[in-house]
Amino acid sequence: LVLELNQVIIPTYGTVPDQQNLHSPEWVDFEDKTDSLFFKDGQRRIDFVLVYEDESKKMTHKRSDRKKQKRKRQVYESNLINNGLHLEATRSVLDEKLIFVKVHAPWEVLCTYAEVMHIKLPLQHNDLKTRDSAFNWFSRFFRVDENIIKPEQEFFTAPFQKEHLSNFYIQDKDTFFNPATRSRIVHFILSRVEYATKNNVKKFGINKLLDTGIYKAAFPLHDSSFRHPSTDPKCPSERYLLYREWAHPKNIFKLQPLDFIRKYYGEKIGIYFAWLGFYTNMLTVAAVVGVGCFLYGCLTRDNCTWSQEVCDPNIGGNIIMCPQCDKVCTYWNLTITCESSKKLCIFDSFGTLVFAVFMGIWVTFFLEFWKRRQAELEYEWDTVEFLEQEEQVRPEYEARCTHVVMNEITQQEEHVPYTACGKCVRMTFCTSAIFFWILLIIASVVGIIVYRLSVFLVFSAKLSQHISGTEAIRKYLTPQTATSVTASLISFVVIMILNIIYEKVAILITDFELPRTQTDYENSLTTKMFLFQFVNYYSSCFYIAFFKGKFVGHPGSPVYWLGKYRNEECDPGGCLLELTTQLAIIVGGKAIWNNIQEVLLPLVKNLIGRYSAAARSEKVVARWEHDYHLLPIGKLGLFYEYLEMVIQFGFVTLFVASFPLAPLLALINNMLEIRLDAWKLTTQFRRMVPQKAQDIGAWQPILQGIAILAVVTNAMIIAFTSDMIPRLVYYWSFSVPPYGSHSSHTMKGYINSTLSVFNISDFKNASKPFSPWFGNQTTCRQVYRDLRYPPGHQHQYEHNIYYWHVIAAKLAFIIVLEHVIYFVKFIISYIIPDVSQKTKSKVKREKYLTQKLLHENDLKGVKKNMGKIADKIMQGADSTFRPKDE
């Protein structure tokens, strides 16, 4: 491809040494046509705009530097003109230092590059009969009015070829290439035209010129203001329609006009909003079931026997618990945890199990149906063969291609940026860097754990003294609750700070890798960023769910962290409620923080930019100057939007067993997110360069990995974090003989039989509390359910038979639940095909037409010409061998 570009596409690929031979743009004055998208002649459409600051008016650089910058820009613009582009320059109305260079691609240039880029264009109308969906009558209430945004016509398409121009569906040359395609072609040219040569190395591309400050901006134009339609009848005002029918908050319950979005912004943005809308619709089902399970927990809370025993003054009131830390902590009464036990009954119920199983199946339906929807969009938006035919090499990669290697397939020499050994060195370095930074995240998590352990001692010693006079506060503000909430808040702040650092680290590592295409670049960056974010966001949740309170020993022999801090213990009901608190703080805080970043920051920046130009309201400003004062979208585009949603998807699926309201919160957030992202794109940012995208890229396997991991994590949360399995074992086995004394299965006596007994005389001096013992009792109860033999037993403080029954039940539960869900997931994946029959028919029909119109017609022409040649040959042969007397 590079060779083809050098020889055919860019015949003047090189610097022009003579100043007099440089071509320069036409200079024109602005004629107060604020909505015009055309050159001064009103015929040539503006496909791209370049902005630079007049070098003669710059005061921040040396004179020699300004001359070099001006020379590079002049050479670059001259080479653009040599490549067939038309340039027109206009000085800014508001700032005389700014120059706007408008770029137009004529018909011949568009046709040439459309063939090089393998852009698929219409052949003929789609003539396949389509059946209306059974739900059309319902969905039409939520669709955009077709009289306002007309449905896009369906065409069969094929990669453009100039020699078959007559076979393509061309009604008007001015509209055959839509504005998005025109901008993409011009950006392709801008990214590959040279501006200098240094040490026999060619320097080229608009990206480098932007990075060095030679140009201040480069962007395609919006076609109108978002507040009102364009006054120019040639402008379709699609931006205004998108704002009114898509981005406006009144459309929060309407379906998105995806084809119209794709037409205006390109396939890459279109596929993001298609995925986000599909995910949000699927969340509706999960939210309904989650709310149902939550309501079930609320309704059955009063029937929770073990919670009633905790709150009963005759049961929980007579149970004295052992201190939760060494020396400074004191003995306490079980009834203090009455309120938390009632809350725990809501989340730790049978509905939790049902919802966990449901979500394991739901996520499979979501991924399988999204594959079908994605396949439909791939065909409708002409991206089926995009990766194989159309995607071009990144200019940054091309610029480093200095090594020559032999291609095994073509058996021809090609240029690559590094040798096989150099590639191994780069991969080794990048992998090591990734592991180093992940270990740094884990170190921050360890720091939070140390904080929890040390602060718990302080709260245990001080908190009860300060609030001893207020019994109502004492019920809720326990040392454990205070430690949990403050640690969660600190963890959230640390997560946000680390996100800023790891974003820059991931970009640096990916730039060093030097991926070949933009898709490779984004996929590589996606993998790194998700690894960082996964560890950053989820590590604290994994700690609370699977490690906290699991390795604590018993009061006579506690386990210490780092040899100094006694390991944390869970409440008598387990750590499930604390996990719910952690999730609520992180998910809620993350949503608020992201909305501030995504909405307020662009809005404030644009407001500052508007008010800084004092004369703006008094002068008529052109469309290109309006757009220049908007914010650039950034090199990574919608990468952070995907990342935000995938992290949310992880919270919704990985830990949903502890928080059934997570899908509802995600649904509400996403309904707002769609409109906020749409509002941001249409009002606050410059128009993105339209880009092709076949699918959601590396996010697809990441979602599948999360779906698989979610089954394991939810099964383990129910087994090890919640108290469901110990309760079931007690109900079915230990409440009745031979282990229990009740005549029938019951939950009565559960609390008394599961809190292990400890003799206070067995405390070691290092952990013996300072506070004196009260009453005549000589024992206290273990906070956590470790299920050990009581003092005086021949195996005192060792695990009893109940413990081993519970362990066996937990392991059996995990194995059975995982296998059942995975089996159902496999059946669902097998039954639902990735590509619908309707889409398969369209693809086959398109291939048939392409073969017929573009290839068989050529063969017929060849046969016809060969037939004429054969007739002439035969006529010549007859005259040669004919007898002379004839």
HUWO-V694850 format. One record per pair of residues at least 6 apart in sequence whose C-alpha atoms are under 8 Angstrom apart, sorted by the first residue. I is the first residue (numbers start at 1). J is the second residue. Records with the same first field share a line. If there is no record, write none. Layout:
I: J + J
This chain:
2: 398
6: 13
9: 83 + 112 + 113
10: 83 + 193
11: 83
12: 79 + 82 + 83
13: 79 + 193 + 194
14: 194 + 195 + 196 + 197 + 202
15: 75 + 194 + 195 + 196 + 197
16: 22 + 75
22: 74 + 75 + 78
23: 74 + 77 + 78 + 79 + 81 + 82
24: 74 + 77 + 78 + 81 + 87
25: 77 + 86 + 87 + 88 + 89 + 101
26: 87 + 88 + 89
27: 88 + 89 + 90
28: 40 + 88 + 89 + 90
29: 90 + 91
30: 90 + 91 + 93 + 622
32: 620 + 621 + 622
33: 622
34: 620 + 621 + 622 + 623
35: 223 + 224 + 225 + 230 + 231 + 232 + 622 + 623
36: 232 + 235 + 622 + 623
37: 45 + 46 + 221 + 223 + 235 + 623
38: 44 + 45 + 46
39: 45 + 46 + 88 + 102
44: 104 + 106
45: 104
46: 102 + 103 + 104 + 221
47: 102 + 103 + 104 + 105 + 179 + 182 + 183 + 186 + 220 + 221
48: 102 + 103 + 104 + 183 + 186 + 187 + 218 + 219 + 220 + 221
49: 100 + 101 + 102 + 103 + 218 + 219 + 220 + 221 + 624
50: 100 + 101 + 102 + 103 + 215 + 216 + 217 + 218 + 219
51: 98 + 99 + 100 + 101 + 215 + 216 + 217 + 218
52: 98 + 99 + 100 + 214 + 215 + 216 + 217
53: 97 + 98 + 99 + 214 + 215 + 216
54: 97 + 98 + 99
55: 66 + 67 + 69 + 70
56: 66
57: 97
58: 66 + 97
69: 214
70: 214
72: 195 + 196
73: 195 + 214
75: 194 + 195 + 196
76: 193 + 194 + 195
79: 193 + 194 + 195
80: 86 + 189 + 190 + 193
81: 87
84: 105 + 106 + 109
85: 103 + 104 + 105 + 106 + 109
86: 103 + 104 + 105 + 106
87: 101 + 102 + 103 + 104
88: 101 + 102 + 103
89: 99 + 100 + 101 + 102
90: 99 + 100 + 101
91: 97 + 98 + 99 + 100
92: 98 + 99 + 100 + 625
93: 619 + 620 + 621
94: 613 + 615 + 616 + 619 + 621
100: 624
105: 182 + 186
107: 173
110: 177 + 182 + 185
111: 160 + 161 + 162
112: 162
113: 185
114: 160 + 161 + 185
115: 159 + 160 + 161 + 162
117: 389 + 390 + 391 + 392
118: 159 + 160 + 389 + 390
119: 158 + 159 + 160 + 390
120: 157 + 158 + 159 + 160 + 382
121: 157 + 158 + 159 + 160 + 168
122: 155 + 156 + 157 + 158 + 168 + 169
123: 155 + 156 + 157 + 158 + 167 + 168 + 169
124: 155 + 156 + 157 + 168 + 169
125: 153 + 154 + 155 + 156
126: 154 + 155 + 156
128: 842
142: 253 + 254 + 255
143: 254 + 255 + 256 + 257
144: 245 + 254 + 255 + 256 + 257
148: 241
149: 241 + 257 + 260
151: 259
152: 259 + 260
154: 380
156: 846 + 849
157: 382 + 846 + 850
158: 846 + 850
164: 854
167: 853 + 854
170: 176
179: 264
180: 263 + 264 + 265 + 266 + 689 + 690
181: 690
183: 220 + 689 + 690
184: 689 + 690 + 691
187: 689
190: 205 + 206
191: 204 + 205 + 206 + 207 + 395
192: 204 + 205 + 206 + 395
193: 204 + 205 + 206
194: 202 + 203 + 204 + 205
195: 202 + 203 + 204 + 205
196: 202 + 203 + 204
197: 203
201: 399
202: 399
203: 399
204: 395 + 399
205: 395
206: 218
209: 215
210: 216 + 217 + 218
217: 628
219: 686 + 687 + 688 + 689
220: 686 + 687 + 688 + 689
221: 623 + 624 + 627 + 686 + 687
222: 239 + 623 + 627 + 686 + 687
223: 230 + 235 + 236 + 237 + 238 + 239
224: 230 + 235 + 237 + 238 + 239 + 240 + 623
225: 237 + 239 + 240
226: 239 + 240 + 241 + 243 + 244 + 682 + 683
227: 240
228: 240
229: 237 + 240
230: 236 + 237
238: 264
239: 264 + 682
242: 261 + 682
243: 678 + 679 + 682 + 683
245: 251
246: 256 + 257 + 675 + 678
247: 675 + 676 + 677 + 678 + 679 + 682
248: 675 + 679
249: 675
251: 675
252: 671 + 672 + 675
253: 671
256: 277
258: 270 + 273 + 274
259: 270
261: 269 + 270
262: 268 + 269 + 270 + 271
264: 690
265: 687 + 688 + 689 + 690
266: 689 + 690 + 691 + 692
267: 381 + 690 + 691 + 692 + 693 + 694
268: 690 + 691 + 692 + 693 + 694
269: 638
271: 377 + 693 + 695 + 696
272: 638 + 642 + 696
273: 674
275: 370 + 696
276: 670 + 674
277: 674
278: 370
279: 366
280: 667 + 670 + 671
282: 366
283: 663 + 664 + 666 + 667
284: 663 + 664 + 667
286: 359 + 362 + 663 + 664
287: 661 + 662 + 663 + 664 + 667
288: 664
289: 355
290: 355 + 660 + 661 + 662 + 663 + 664
291: 660 + 661 + 664
293: 351 + 352 + 354 + 355 + 660
294: 346 + 347 + 351 + 660 + 661
296: 346 + 351
297: 345 + 346 + 347 + 348 + 349 + 351
298: 345 + 346
300: 345 + 346
301: 342 + 345 + 346
302: 308
304: 345
305: 747 + 748
306: 747 + 748 + 749 + 750 + 751
307: 338 + 341 + 342 + 345
309: 315 + 316 + 748 + 749 + 751
310: 316 + 317 + 334 + 335 + 337 + 338 + 341 + 751
311: 317 + 334 + 335 + 337 + 338
312: 335
313: 335
315: 752
316: 333 + 334 + 335
317: 333 + 334 + 335
318: 333 + 334
319: 333 + 334 + 780 + 781
320: 331 + 332 + 333 + 334 + 780 + 781
321: 331 + 332 + 333 + 334 + 780 + 781 + 782 + 783
322: 330 + 331 + 332 + 555 + 758 + 780 + 781 + 782 + 783
323: 329 + 330 + 331 + 332 + 769
324: 330 + 569 + 783
325: 457 + 566 + 767
326: 566 + 766 + 767 + 768 + 769
327: 766 + 767 + 768 + 769 + 770 + 771
328: 457 + 460 + 461 + 769 + 770 + 771
329: 457 + 460 + 461 + 769 + 770 + 771
330: 460 + 769 + 770 + 771
331: 773
336: 474 + 475
337: 475 + 571
338: 475
339: 475 + 476
340: 476 + 577
341: 573
343: 577
344: 573 + 576 + 577
347: 577 + 658 + 659 + 660
348: 576 + 658 + 722 + 723 + 724
349: 724
350: 724
352: 657 + 658 + 660
353: 657 + 718
355: 657 + 660
356: 656 + 657 + 714 + 715
357: 817 + 821
359: 653 + 656
360: 653 + 707 + 710 + 711 + 821 + 825
361: 821 + 824 + 825
363: 653 + 707
364: 707 + 825 + 828 + 829
365: 828
367: 703 + 704
368: 829 + 832 + 833 + 834
369: 832 + 834
371: 834 + 835
372: 833 + 834 + 835 + 836
374: 695
375: 834 + 835 + 836 + 839
376: 835 + 836 + 839
378: 384 + 694 + 695
379: 839 + 842 + 843
383: 692 + 693 + 694
384: 694
386: 692 + 693 + 694
387: 694
391: 517
392: 517
393: 516 + 517 + 518
394: 516 + 517 + 518
396: 514
397: 417 + 514 + 515 + 516 + 517
398: 416 + 417
400: 416 + 417
401: 415 + 416 + 417 + 418
402: 415 + 416 + 417 + 418
403: 415 + 416 + 417 + 418 + 419
404: 413 + 414 + 415 + 416
405: 413 + 414 + 415 + 416
406: 412 + 413 + 414
407: 413 + 414
426: 512 + 513
427: 513
430: 509 + 512 + 513
433: 509
434: 528
437: 502 + 532
438: 531 + 532 + 535
441: 498 + 532 + 535 + 536
442: 535 + 536 + 539
444: 494
445: 491 + 539 + 540
448: 487 + 490 + 491
450: 565
451: 487
452: 483 + 484 + 487
453: 565 + 566 + 567 + 568
454: 565
455: 483
456: 479 + 480 + 483
459: 479 + 482 + 483
460: 479
463: 478 + 479
464: 474 + 478 + 479
467: 473 + 474
468: 474
484: 578 + 582
485: 581 + 582
488: 582 + 585 + 586
489: 585
491: 540
492: 585 + 586 + 589
495: 536 + 537
498: 536
499: 533 + 536
502: 529 + 532
503: 529
506: 525 + 528 + 529
507: 525
510: 521 + 524 + 525
514: 521
515: 521 + 524
519: 697
522: 636 + 639
523: 697 + 698
526: 639 + 698 + 699
527: 698
530: 643
533: 647
534: 647
541: 579 + 582 + 583
544: 575 + 578 + 579
545: 575 + 576 + 579 + 717 + 720 + 721
546: 716 + 717 + 720 + 721
548: 567 + 568 + 569 + 570 + 575
549: 567 + 568 + 569 + 570 + 575 + 784
550: 569
551: 559 + 567
552: 558 + 559 + 560 + 566 + 567 + 568 + 569
553: 559
554: 782 + 786 + 797
555: 758 + 763 + 782
556: 758 + 762 + 763 + 764
557: 764
558: 566 + 567
559: 566 + 567
560: 566 + 567
561: 567
569: 783 + 784
570: 783 + 784
571: 783 + 784
572: 783 + 784 + 785
573: 722 + 723 + 784
574: 721 + 722 + 723 + 784
575: 721 + 722
576: 658 + 721 + 722
577: 658
579: 658
580: 658 + 659
583: 651 + 659
587: 648 + 651
591: 669
598: 677 + 680
599: 676 + 680
602: 631 + 680 + 684
603: 684
605: 631
606: 629 + 630 + 631 + 684
609: 629
610: 616 + 629
627: 686
628: 686
630: 684 + 685 + 686
631: 684 + 685 + 686
632: 685 + 686
633: 685 + 686 + 687 + 688
642: 699
646: 699 + 703
648: 666
649: 703
650: 706 + 710
651: 662
652: 662 + 663 + 666
653: 706 + 707 + 710
654: 706 + 707 + 709 + 710 + 711 + 713 + 714
655: 710 + 713 + 714 + 717
656: 662 + 714
657: 714 + 717 + 718
658: 717
681: 687
711: 818 + 821
712: 814 + 818
715: 813 + 814 + 817 + 818
716: 814
718: 724 + 725
719: 725 + 810 + 811 + 813 + 814
720: 810
725: 806 + 809 + 810
726: 806
727: 747 + 750
729: 805 + 806 + 809
730: 747 + 750
731: 745 + 746 + 747
732: 745
733: 739 + 740
734: 740 + 802
735: 741 + 742 + 744 + 745 + 746 + 747 + 748 + 749 + 750
736: 742 + 743 + 744 + 745
737: 743
754: 785 + 786 + 787
755: 781 + 782 + 783 + 784 + 785 + 786 + 787
756: 781 + 782 + 785 + 786 + 787 + 788 + 789 + 790
757: 779 + 780 + 781 + 782 + 788 + 789 + 790 + 791
758: 779 + 780 + 781 + 782 + 790 + 791 + 797
759: 778 + 779 + 780 + 791
760: 778 + 779 + 780
761: 778
786: 799 + 803
787: 799 + 800 + 802 + 803
788: 796 + 797 + 798 + 799 + 800 + 803
789: 795 + 796 + 797 + 798 + 799 + 800
790: 796 + 797
791: 797
